[in-house]
């Protein structure tokens, strides 16, 4: 039996995946996630990694791989500094384990190579998701809506066909849309809101975030609202409504529940438009590369209420839920599962199949 551990070290959430394999077949996939805003205590990453390993209850770890986006956090002055410190924490946590680091070319490199060329491994988690889907579909566009941002990943002829490698490049070409299911400031989604026959401009304060919108519309539960709230209060619908009312400098005594729900619906539709704009650009380009019909594969926390809707608006040939291609756990931590499987393939020297 061979065990591979994968980590996706994000700025707000760190996720882990454990894959158990024997004779080239995957027999078990387990995932774990912990809300860890790295900008508060970056030095605590080592203990978070070890805690996630314990949650997965592995008797041993034969190989470990990781990807990261946390280097963008303002805990670090530069991405170079962030990559170096994250890798240092991983080495401290797992001093006797073979460690591989995902690159933006969808390959695994050594820790030493990653230290030497930090921009080659910075914000590469999308490449793990793309590689994972490319094992099952030759042509596709993946839409992965996480808590903070949306990755749009083109696949053509069984390979990741991304135009952008860095976050900056991806923002330009549409492969990264900085809107997500939980943590996006409402003021970054809309600048004004139709209200009472007019149009109310919004406050640029962090009064409410996308998680409040989706909580009010019952797209998410209190449990799945894993990030902190803007005011530090709870995650009930009534508390989310109070936060959303503040976006137009009002409160729940000034606005009715029906009005707040309509505000939430409007913001939701604008967020779908944000993702659709990026997806349409990527989808049209990938169409010129693909040899077959081009499905959109949806994954991430917002796969049903954001990714699926954006795919419909973009006119996708077909929409495929990732959990119909892979074990359902993979949807909850796709990049971590991807790097774990890549490490397993590298270790065994042969393709891995699912049972």
Secondary structure, 3 states (H helix, E strand, C coil): CEEEEEEEECCCEEEEEEEEEECCEEEEEEEEEEECCCCCCHHHHHHHHHHHHHHHCCCCCCEEEEEECHHHCCCCCCHHHHHHHHHHHHHHHCCCCCEEEECCCCCEEEHHHHHHCHHHCECCHHHHHHHHHHCCCCCEEEEEECCCCEEEEEEECCEECCCCCCHHHHHHHCCEECCCCCCCEHHHCCCEEEECCEEEECCCCCCCEHHHHHHHCCCCCCCCCCCCCCCCCCCCHHHHHHHHHHCCCCCCCCCCHHHHHHHHHHHHHHHHHHHHHHHHHHHHHHHCCCCCCCEEEEECCCHHHHHHHHHHHCCCCEEEEHHHCCCCHHHHCHHHHHHHHHHHHHHHCCCCEEC
